[in-house]
Amino acid sequence: LSDEFAGCITTSPLLQNQEKINVITSLFVPEQFRGLGIGTELIEMCITSLQNCEKKWVLVPNLFAPDILQPLLTRTGFRKINSGYLLSLNK
């Protein structure tokens, strides 16, 4: 809505030699912008970008998935696994 910072998301390959799996390493939306759908939009844009780069999986580790983020991950198609949340990017 203005020139203010409204959020960001970053990913990295899981392993240096494994180019098909990416890990979401950060997702941040400032408190004043939470509840507006920005986090959902960031995740959806990230998923589309990774699909276009022919990635196969996205992982969100448990350490990065606080309780407040878990419903958003479920809504965007991630499934709970032992080490966090996983999403298949197969179209």
Biopython code that builds the backbone (N, CA, C, O; Angstrom):
import numpy as np
from Bio.PDB.StructureBuilder import StructureBuilder

atoms = [
    (1, "LEU", "N", (0.812, -1.206, 0.000)),
    (1, "LEU", "CA", (0.000, 0.000, 0.000)),
    (1, "LEU", "C", (0.847, 1.259, 0.000)),
    (1, "LEU", "O", (0.388, 2.319, -0.424)),
    (2, "SER", "N", (2.059, 1.151, 0.464)),
    (2, "SER", "CA", (2.966, 2.293, 0.491)),
    (2, "SER", "C", (4.365, 1.771, 0.210)),
    (2, "SER", "O", (4.538, 0.668, -0.307)),
    (3, "ASP", "N", (5.345, 2.564, 0.552)),
    (3, "ASP", "CA", (6.728, 2.141, 0.346)),
    (3, "ASP", "C", (7.270, 1.336, 1.520)),
    (3, "ASP", "O", (8.476, 1.095, 1.588)),
    (4, "GLU", "N", (6.418, 0.916, 2.438)),
    (4, "GLU", "CA", (6.869, 0.165, 3.598)),
    (4, "GLU", "C", (7.184, -1.276, 3.230)),
    (4, "GLU", "O", (6.594, -1.832, 2.304)),
    (5, "PHE", "N", (8.111, -1.875, 3.954)),
    (5, "PHE", "CA", (8.456, -3.282, 3.803)),
    (5, "PHE", "C", (7.293, -4.123, 4.305)),
    (5, "PHE", "O", (6.885, -3.986, 5.458)),
    (6, "ALA", "N", (6.748, -5.001, 3.446)),
    (6, "ALA", "CA", (5.564, -5.772, 3.810)),
    (6, "ALA", "C", (5.845, -7.258, 3.997)),
    (6, "ALA", "O", (4.958, -7.990, 4.436)),
    (7, "GLY", "N", (7.045, -7.725, 3.679)),
    (7, "GLY", "CA", (7.356, -9.128, 3.913)),
    (7, "GLY", "C", (8.385, -9.674, 2.956)),
    (7, "GLY", "O", (8.694, -9.067, 1.931)),
    (8, "CYS", "N", (8.918, -10.848, 3.315)),
    (8, "CYS", "CA", (9.890, -11.509, 2.442)),
    (8, "CYS", "C", (9.874, -13.014, 2.697)),
    (8, "CYS", "O", (9.427, -13.478, 3.747)),
    (9, "ILE", "N", (10.373, -13.767, 1.715)),
    (9, "ILE", "CA", (10.523, -15.208, 1.833)),
    (9, "ILE", "C", (11.810, -15.579, 1.099)),
    (9, "ILE", "O", (12.105, -15.025, 0.040)),
    (10, "THR", "N", (12.570, -16.511, 1.658)),
    (10, "THR", "CA", (13.789, -16.988, 1.007)),
    (10, "THR", "C", (13.839, -18.506, 1.071)),
    (10, "THR", "O", (13.295, -19.123, 1.987)),
    (11, "THR", "N", (14.504, -19.101, 0.075)),
    (11, "THR", "CA", (14.720, -20.546, 0.061)),
    (11, "THR", "C", (16.170, -20.829, -0.301)),
    (11, "THR", "O", (16.873, -19.981, -0.851)),
    (12, "SER", "N", (16.594, -22.038, 0.021)),
    (12, "SER", "CA", (17.930, -22.519, -0.329)),
    (12, "SER", "C", (17.834, -23.991, -0.671)),
    (12, "SER", "O", (16.941, -24.685, -0.185)),
    (13, "PRO", "N", (18.761, -24.484, -1.519)),
    (13, "PRO", "CA", (18.795, -25.933, -1.769)),
    (13, "PRO", "C", (19.041, -26.674, -0.456)),
    (13, "PRO", "O", (19.791, -26.196, 0.395)),
    (14, "LEU", "N", (18.420, -27.828, -0.291)),
    (14, "LEU", "CA", (18.591, -28.605, 0.937)),
    (14, "LEU", "C", (20.030, -29.060, 1.096)),
    (14, "LEU", "O", (20.629, -28.889, 2.158)),
    (15, "LEU", "N", (20.580, -29.633, 0.049)),
    (15, "LEU", "CA", (21.971, -30.072, 0.036)),
    (15, "LEU", "C", (22.648, -29.462, -1.177)),
    (15, "LEU", "O", (21.995, -29.173, -2.181)),
    (16, "GLN", "N", (23.925, -29.270, -1.088)),
    (16, "GLN", "CA", (24.640, -28.638, -2.186)),
    (16, "GLN", "C", (24.502, -29.419, -3.489)),
    (16, "GLN", "O", (24.400, -28.818, -4.559)),
    (17, "ASN", "N", (24.499, -30.742, -3.415)),
    (17, "ASN", "CA", (24.415, -31.549, -4.633)),
    (17, "ASN", "C", (22.991, -32.012, -4.940)),
    (17, "ASN", "O", (22.794, -32.762, -5.896)),
    (18, "GLN", "N", (22.000, -31.593, -4.166)),
    (18, "GLN", "CA", (20.606, -31.985, -4.390)),
    (18, "GLN", "C", (19.839, -30.753, -4.850)),
    (18, "GLN", "O", (19.392, -29.949, -4.032)),
    (19, "GLU", "N", (19.692, -30.611, -6.146)),
    (19, "GLU", "CA", (19.111, -29.397, -6.698)),
    (19, "GLU", "C", (17.590, -29.427, -6.805)),
    (19, "GLU", "O", (16.994, -28.422, -7.192)),
    (20, "LYS", "N", (16.949, -30.535, -6.478)),
    (20, "LYS", "CA", (15.498, -30.651, -6.646)),
    (20, "LYS", "C", (14.707, -30.349, -5.374)),
    (20, "LYS", "O", (13.483, -30.234, -5.425)),
    (21, "ILE", "N", (15.393, -30.219, -4.229)),
    (21, "ILE", "CA", (14.715, -29.957, -2.961)),
    (21, "ILE", "C", (15.180, -28.609, -2.419)),
    (21, "ILE", "O", (16.379, -28.376, -2.264)),
    (22, "ASN", "N", (14.232, -27.726, -2.132)),
    (22, "ASN", "CA", (14.554, -26.449, -1.514)),
    (22, "ASN", "C", (13.920, -26.365, -0.140)),
    (22, "ASN", "O", (12.876, -26.963, 0.117)),
    (23, "VAL", "N", (14.566, -25.614, 0.739)),
    (23, "VAL", "CA", (14.086, -25.385, 2.096)),
    (23, "VAL", "C", (13.719, -23.915, 2.224)),
    (23, "VAL", "O", (14.494, -23.040, 1.835)),
    (24, "ILE", "N", (12.549, -23.645, 2.764)),
    (24, "ILE", "CA", (12.215, -22.256, 3.072)),
    (24, "ILE", "C", (13.029, -21.879, 4.302)),
    (24, "ILE", "O", (12.856, -22.450, 5.379)),
    (25, "THR", "N", (13.915, -20.913, 4.123)),
    (25, "THR", "CA", (14.826, -20.518, 5.195)),
    (25, "THR", "C", (14.334, -19.308, 5.983)),
    (25, "THR", "O", (14.759, -19.085, 7.117)),
    (26, "SER", "N", (13.447, -18.535, 5.386)),
    (26, "SER", "CA", (12.851, -17.429, 6.138)),
    (26, "SER", "C", (11.526, -17.014, 5.500)),
    (26, "SER", "O", (11.351, -17.069, 4.283)),
    (27, "LEU", "N", (10.627, -16.610, 6.341)),
    (27, "LEU", "CA", (9.343, -16.025, 5.940)),
    (27, "LEU", "C", (9.010, -15.002, 7.007)),
    (27, "LEU", "O", (8.876, -15.337, 8.184)),
    (28, "PHE", "N", (8.878, -13.761, 6.590)),
    (28, "PHE", "CA", (8.630, -12.712, 7.573)),
    (28, "PHE", "C", (7.640, -11.699, 7.017)),
    (28, "PHE", "O", (7.778, -11.213, 5.894)),
    (29, "VAL", "N", (6.645, -11.396, 7.830)),
    (29, "VAL", "CA", (5.693, -10.329, 7.538)),
    (29, "VAL", "C", (5.618, -9.479, 8.814)),
    (29, "VAL", "O", (5.293, -10.002, 9.879)),
    (30, "PRO", "N", (5.915, -8.176, 8.717)),
    (30, "PRO", "CA", (5.836, -7.321, 9.905)),
    (30, "PRO", "C", (4.443, -7.384, 10.544)),
    (30, "PRO", "O", (3.436, -7.565, 9.859)),
    (31, "GLU", "N", (4.413, -7.234, 11.835)),
    (31, "GLU", "CA", (3.162, -7.394, 12.587)),
    (31, "GLU", "C", (2.029, -6.529, 12.049)),
    (31, "GLU", "O", (0.883, -6.978, 12.019)),
    (32, "GLN", "N", (2.316, -5.311, 11.627)),
    (32, "GLN", "CA", (1.244, -4.423, 11.158)),
    (32, "GLN", "C", (0.624, -4.885, 9.842)),
    (32, "GLN", "O", (-0.436, -4.391, 9.458)),
    (33, "PHE", "N", (1.267, -5.824, 9.143)),
    (33, "PHE", "CA", (0.738, -6.329, 7.881)),
    (33, "PHE", "C", (0.201, -7.764, 7.986)),
    (33, "PHE", "O", (-0.271, -8.322, 6.996)),
    (34, "ARG", "N", (0.272, -8.348, 9.159)),
    (34, "ARG", "CA", (-0.211, -9.725, 9.324)),
    (34, "ARG", "C", (-1.730, -9.758, 9.264)),
    (34, "ARG", "O", (-2.407, -8.814, 9.673)),
    (35, "GLY", "N", (-2.252, -10.871, 8.743)),
    (35, "GLY", "CA", (-3.694, -11.026, 8.608)),
    (35, "GLY", "C", (-4.241, -10.471, 7.304)),
    (35, "GLY", "O", (-5.454, -10.483, 7.091)),
    (36, "LEU", "N", (-3.373, -9.987, 6.429)),
    (36, "LEU", "CA", (-3.804, -9.421, 5.152)),
    (36, "LEU", "C", (-3.590, -10.379, 3.984)),
    (36, "LEU", "O", (-3.892, -10.035, 2.841)),
    (37, "GLY", "N", (-3.077, -11.569, 4.255)),
    (37, "GLY", "CA", (-2.841, -12.537, 3.192)),
    (37, "GLY", "C", (-1.472, -12.426, 2.543)),
    (37, "GLY", "O", (-1.200, -13.097, 1.547)),
    (38, "ILE", "N", (-0.609, -11.587, 3.097)),
    (38, "ILE", "CA", (0.714, -11.400, 2.505)),
    (38, "ILE", "C", (1.555, -12.669, 2.621)),
    (38, "ILE", "O", (2.249, -13.036, 1.673)),
    (39, "GLY", "N", (1.502, -13.337, 3.765)),
    (39, "GLY", "CA", (2.248, -14.587, 3.941)),
    (39, "GLY", "C", (1.805, -15.645, 2.946)),
    (39, "GLY", "O", (2.637, -16.336, 2.357)),
    (40, "THR", "N", (0.508, -15.772, 2.757)),
    (40, "THR", "CA", (-0.028, -16.727, 1.780)),
    (40, "THR", "C", (0.455, -16.381, 0.382)),
    (40, "THR", "O", (0.879, -17.259, -0.369)),
    (41, "GLU", "N", (0.392, -15.115, 0.037)),
    (41, "GLU", "CA", (0.839, -14.674, -1.290)),
    (41, "GLU", "C", (2.333, -14.935, -1.490)),
    (41, "GLU", "O", (2.752, -15.365, -2.565)),
    (42, "LEU", "N", (3.126, -14.677, -0.464)),
    (42, "LEU", "CA", (4.567, -14.935, -0.563)),
    (42, "LEU", "C", (4.845, -16.421, -0.783)),
    (42, "LEU", "O", (5.674, -16.778, -1.620)),
    (43, "ILE", "N", (4.159, -17.288, -0.037)),
    (43, "ILE", "CA", (4.360, -18.733, -0.201)),
    (43, "ILE", "C", (3.916, -19.176, -1.589)),
    (43, "ILE", "O", (4.613, -19.957, -2.237)),
    (44, "GLU", "N", (2.778, -18.695, -2.052)),
    (44, "GLU", "CA", (2.290, -19.085, -3.381)),
    (44, "GLU", "C", (3.227, -18.603, -4.484)),
    (44, "GLU", "O", (3.469, -19.334, -5.445)),
    (45, "MET", "N", (3.754, -17.395, -4.366)),
    (45, "MET", "CA", (4.718, -16.890, -5.347)),
    (45, "MET", "C", (6.005, -17.719, -5.319)),
    (45, "MET", "O", (6.589, -18.007, -6.363)),
    (46, "CYS", "N", (6.431, -18.090, -4.135)),
    (46, "CYS", "CA", (7.632, -18.911, -3.980)),
    (46, "CYS", "C", (7.435, -20.278, -4.630)),
    (46, "CYS", "O", (8.315, -20.763, -5.342)),
    (47, "ILE", "N", (6.287, -20.895, -4.386)),
    (47, "ILE", "CA", (5.976, -22.204, -4.974)),
    (47, "ILE", "C", (5.993, -22.115, -6.497)),
    (47, "ILE", "O", (6.588, -22.966, -7.157)),
    (48, "THR", "N", (5.356, -21.109, -7.055)),
    (48, "THR", "CA", (5.329, -20.928, -8.510)),
    (48, "THR", "C", (6.738, -20.752, -9.064)),
    (48, "THR", "O", (7.089, -21.346, -10.083)),
    (49, "SER", "N", (7.531, -19.945, -8.398)),
    (49, "SER", "CA", (8.901, -19.701, -8.841)),
    (49, "SER", "C", (9.729, -20.992, -8.814)),
    (49, "SER", "O", (10.487, -21.261, -9.746)),
    (50, "LEU", "N", (9.588, -21.784, -7.754)),
    (50, "LEU", "CA", (10.333, -23.043, -7.651)),
    (50, "LEU", "C", (9.861, -24.050, -8.699)),
    (50, "LEU", "O", (10.674, -24.788, -9.256)),
    (51, "GLN", "N", (8.565, -24.087, -8.970)),
    (51, "GLN", "CA", (8.060, -24.967, -10.031)),
    (51, "GLN", "C", (8.654, -24.572, -11.378)),
    (51, "GLN", "O", (9.045, -25.435, -12.164)),
    (52, "ASN", "N", (8.720, -23.280, -11.643)),
    (52, "ASN", "CA", (9.291, -22.794, -12.900)),
    (52, "ASN", "C", (10.773, -23.132, -13.022)),
    (52, "ASN", "O", (11.300, -23.242, -14.129)),
    (53, "CYS", "N", (11.442, -23.297, -11.888)),
    (53, "CYS", "CA", (12.865, -23.680, -11.872)),
    (53, "CYS", "C", (13.035, -25.199, -11.833)),
    (53, "CYS", "O", (14.142, -25.704, -11.646)),
    (54, "GLU", "N", (11.916, -25.928, -12.012)),
    (54, "GLU", "CA", (11.895, -27.392, -12.049)),
    (54, "GLU", "C", (12.344, -28.057, -10.749)),
    (54, "GLU", "O", (12.923, -29.143, -10.767)),
    (55, "LYS", "N", (12.074, -27.400, -9.624)),
    (55, "LYS", "CA", (12.294, -28.036, -8.326)),
    (55, "LYS", "C", (11.181, -29.040, -8.091)),
    (55, "LYS", "O", (10.101, -28.911, -8.668)),
    (56, "LYS", "N", (11.424, -30.032, -7.255)),
    (56, "LYS", "CA", (10.443, -31.096, -7.019)),
    (56, "LYS", "C", (9.775, -31.016, -5.645)),
    (56, "LYS", "O", (8.621, -31.420, -5.500)),
    (57, "TRP", "N", (10.484, -30.501, -4.638)),
    (57, "TRP", "CA", (9.976, -30.491, -3.265)),
    (57, "TRP", "C", (10.360, -29.194, -2.566)),
    (57, "TRP", "O", (11.377, -28.575, -2.879)),
    (58, "VAL", "N", (9.519, -28.799, -1.609)),
    (58, "VAL", "CA", (9.837, -27.687, -0.708)),
    (58, "VAL", "C", (9.653, -28.202, 0.711)),
    (58, "VAL", "O", (8.649, -28.846, 1.020)),
    (59, "LEU", "N", (10.615, -27.921, 1.566)),
    (59, "LEU", "CA", (10.596, -28.365, 2.955)),
    (59, "LEU", "C", (10.609, -27.156, 3.875)),
    (59, "LEU", "O", (11.338, -26.191, 3.644)),
    (60, "VAL", "N", (9.800, -27.218, 4.913)),
    (60, "VAL", "CA", (9.845, -26.232, 5.988)),
    (60, "VAL", "C", (10.201, -27.005, 7.250)),
    (60, "VAL", "O", (9.370, -27.758, 7.759)),
    (61, "PRO", "N", (11.421, -26.838, 7.770)),
    (61, "PRO", "CA", (11.837, -27.593, 8.951)),
    (61, "PRO", "C", (11.049, -27.211, 10.199)),
    (61, "PRO", "O", (10.549, -26.090, 10.302)),
    (62, "ASN", "N", (10.936, -28.144, 11.152)),
    (62, "ASN", "CA", (10.231, -27.888, 12.404)),
    (62, "ASN", "C", (10.735, -26.637, 13.107)),
    (62, "ASN", "O", (9.947, -25.886, 13.680)),
    (63, "LEU", "N", (12.037, -26.410, 13.067)),
    (63, "LEU", "CA", (12.606, -25.245, 13.746)),
    (63, "LEU", "C", (12.059, -23.942, 13.196)),
    (63, "LEU", "O", (12.040, -22.928, 13.894)),
    (64, "PHE", "N", (11.614, -23.965, 11.950)),
    (64, "PHE", "CA", (11.139, -22.758, 11.297)),
    (64, "PHE", "C", (9.612, -22.654, 11.295)),
    (64, "PHE", "O", (9.071, -21.626, 10.885)),
    (65, "ALA", "N", (8.915, -23.685, 11.740)),
    (65, "ALA", "CA", (7.455, -23.716, 11.636)),
    (65, "ALA", "C", (6.793, -23.497, 13.003)),
    (65, "ALA", "O", (6.353, -24.454, 13.639)),
    (66, "PRO", "N", (6.723, -22.245, 13.450)),
    (66, "PRO", "CA", (6.035, -21.992, 14.725)),
    (66, "PRO", "C", (4.543, -22.292, 14.588)),
    (66, "PRO", "O", (4.016, -22.376, 13.479)),
    (67, "ASP", "N", (3.880, -22.448, 15.709)),
    (67, "ASP", "CA", (2.453, -22.791, 15.710)),
    (67, "ASP", "C", (1.617, -21.859, 14.841)),
    (67, "ASP", "O", (0.690, -22.311, 14.170)),
    (68, "ILE", "N", (1.928, -20.577, 14.843)),
    (68, "ILE", "CA", (1.135, -19.604, 14.084)),
    (68, "ILE", "C", (1.258, -19.819, 12.574)),
    (68, "ILE", "O", (0.360, -19.427, 11.829)),
    (69, "LEU", "N", (2.343, -20.431, 12.108)),
    (69, "LEU", "CA", (2.570, -20.650, 10.685)),
    (69, "LEU", "C", (1.947, -21.952, 10.177)),
    (69, "LEU", "O", (1.700, -22.091, 8.979)),
    (70, "GLN", "N", (1.697, -22.887, 11.058)),
    (70, "GLN", "CA", (1.241, -24.214, 10.647)),
    (70, "GLN", "C", (-0.086, -24.214, 9.880)),
    (70, "GLN", "O", (-0.178, -24.935, 8.887)),
    (71, "PRO", "N", (-1.110, -23.467, 10.266)),
    (71, "PRO", "CA", (-2.343, -23.451, 9.457)),
    (71, "PRO", "C", (-2.111, -22.906, 8.042)),
    (71, "PRO", "O", (-2.719, -23.393, 7.088)),
    (72, "LEU", "N", (-1.254, -21.919, 7.901)),
    (72, "LEU", "CA", (-0.933, -21.368, 6.583)),
    (72, "LEU", "C", (-0.266, -22.427, 5.711)),
    (72, "LEU", "O", (-0.591, -22.555, 4.530)),
    (73, "LEU", "N", (0.660, -23.182, 6.282)),
    (73, "LEU", "CA", (1.334, -24.237, 5.521)),
    (73, "LEU", "C", (0.336, -25.297, 5.065)),
    (73, "LEU", "O", (0.394, -25.757, 3.925)),
    (74, "THR", "N", (-0.564, -25.680, 5.937)),
    (74, "THR", "CA", (-1.571, -26.684, 5.599)),
    (74, "THR", "C", (-2.494, -26.170, 4.488)),
    (74, "THR", "O", (-2.809, -26.908, 3.554)),
    (75, "ARG", "N", (-2.923, -24.919, 4.586)),
    (75, "ARG", "CA", (-3.800, -24.329, 3.559)),
    (75, "ARG", "C", (-3.130, -24.260, 2.195)),
    (75, "ARG", "O", (-3.808, -24.348, 1.171)),
    (76, "THR", "N", (-1.823, -24.105, 2.164)),
    (76, "THR", "CA", (-1.125, -23.978, 0.883)),
    (76, "THR", "C", (-0.615, -25.318, 0.364)),
    (76, "THR", "O", (0.156, -25.357, -0.595)),
    (77, "GLY", "N", (-1.044, -26.426, 0.994)),
    (77, "GLY", "CA", (-0.762, -27.745, 0.439)),
    (77, "GLY", "C", (0.368, -28.524, 1.079)),
    (77, "GLY", "O", (0.612, -29.666, 0.690)),
    (78, "PHE", "N", (1.067, -27.950, 2.046)),
    (78, "PHE", "CA", (2.131, -28.686, 2.730)),
    (78, "PHE", "C", (1.521, -29.774, 3.598)),
    (78, "PHE", "O", (0.413, -29.621, 4.113)),
    (79, "ARG", "N", (2.248, -30.871, 3.758)),
    (79, "ARG", "CA", (1.793, -31.914, 4.678)),
    (79, "ARG", "C", (2.828, -32.097, 5.775)),
    (79, "ARG", "O", (4.030, -31.980, 5.537)),
    (80, "LYS", "N", (2.349, -32.387, 6.980)),
    (80, "LYS", "CA", (3.208, -32.562, 8.156)),
    (80, "LYS", "C", (3.988, -33.856, 8.018)),
    (80, "LYS", "O", (3.415, -34.909, 7.739)),
    (81, "ILE", "N", (5.293, -33.775, 8.215)),
    (81, "ILE", "CA", (6.164, -34.951, 8.291)),
    (81, "ILE", "C", (7.004, -34.809, 9.551)),
    (81, "ILE", "O", (6.947, -33.775, 10.217)),
    (82, "ASN", "N", (7.773, -35.820, 9.883)),
    (82, "ASN", "CA", (8.563, -35.784, 11.126)),
    (82, "ASN", "C", (9.489, -34.586, 11.210)),
    (82, "ASN", "O", (9.638, -33.996, 12.279)),
    (83, "SER", "N", (10.106, -34.220, 10.115)),
    (83, "SER", "CA", (11.101, -33.144, 10.161)),
    (83, "SER", "C", (10.530, -31.775, 9.799)),
    (83, "SER", "O", (11.294, -30.829, 9.605)),
    (84, "GLY", "N", (9.235, -31.648, 9.706)),
    (84, "GLY", "CA", (8.621, -30.363, 9.393)),
    (84, "GLY", "C", (7.433, -30.515, 8.476)),
    (84, "GLY", "O", (6.560, -31.352, 8.704)),
    (85, "TYR", "N", (7.403, -29.702, 7.435)),
    (85, "TYR", "CA", (6.317, -29.725, 6.452)),
    (85, "TYR", "C", (6.921, -29.858, 5.068)),
    (85, "TYR", "O", (7.950, -29.255, 4.766)),
    (86, "LEU", "N", (6.267, -30.661, 4.224)),
    (86, "LEU", "CA", (6.779, -30.962, 2.898)),
    (86, "LEU", "C", (5.707, -30.724, 1.852)),
    (86, "LEU", "O", (4.537, -31.039, 2.071)),
    (87, "LEU", "N", (6.107, -30.163, 0.706)),
    (87, "LEU", "CA", (5.195, -29.924, -0.397)),
    (87, "LEU", "C", (5.811, -30.475, -1.674)),
    (87, "LEU", "O", (6.949, -30.149, -2.010)),
    (88, "SER", "N", (5.061, -31.312, -2.385)),
    (88, "SER", "CA", (5.485, -31.794, -3.698)),
    (88, "SER", "C", (5.128, -30.734, -4.723)),
    (88, "SER", "O", (4.009, -30.220, -4.728)),
    (89, "LEU", "N", (6.077, -30.407, -5.593)),
    (89, "LEU", "CA", (5.853, -29.383, -6.604)),
    (89, "LEU", "C", (5.515, -29.977, -7.966)),
    (89, "LEU", "O", (5.505, -29.257, -8.965)),
    (90, "ASN", "N", (5.242, -31.267, -8.022)),
    (90, "ASN", "CA", (4.872, -31.887, -9.289)),
    (90, "ASN", "C", (3.565, -31.293, -9.764)),
    (90, "ASN", "O", (2.577, -31.265, -9.030)),
    (91, "LYS", "N", (3.565, -30.820, -10.995)),
    (91, "LYS", "CA", (2.366, -30.152, -11.545)),
    (91, "LYS", "C", (1.341, -31.165, -11.985)),
    (91, "LYS", "O", (0.273, -30.791, -12.470)),
]
sb = StructureBuilder()
sb.init_structure("model")
sb.init_model(0)
sb.init_chain("A")
sb.init_seg("    ")
for serial, (resi, resn, name, xyz) in enumerate(atoms, 1):
    if name == "N":
        sb.init_residue(resn, " ", resi, " ")
    sb.init_atom(name, np.array(xyz, "f"), 0.0, 1.0, " ", f" {name:<3s}", serial, name[0])
structure = sb.get_structure()
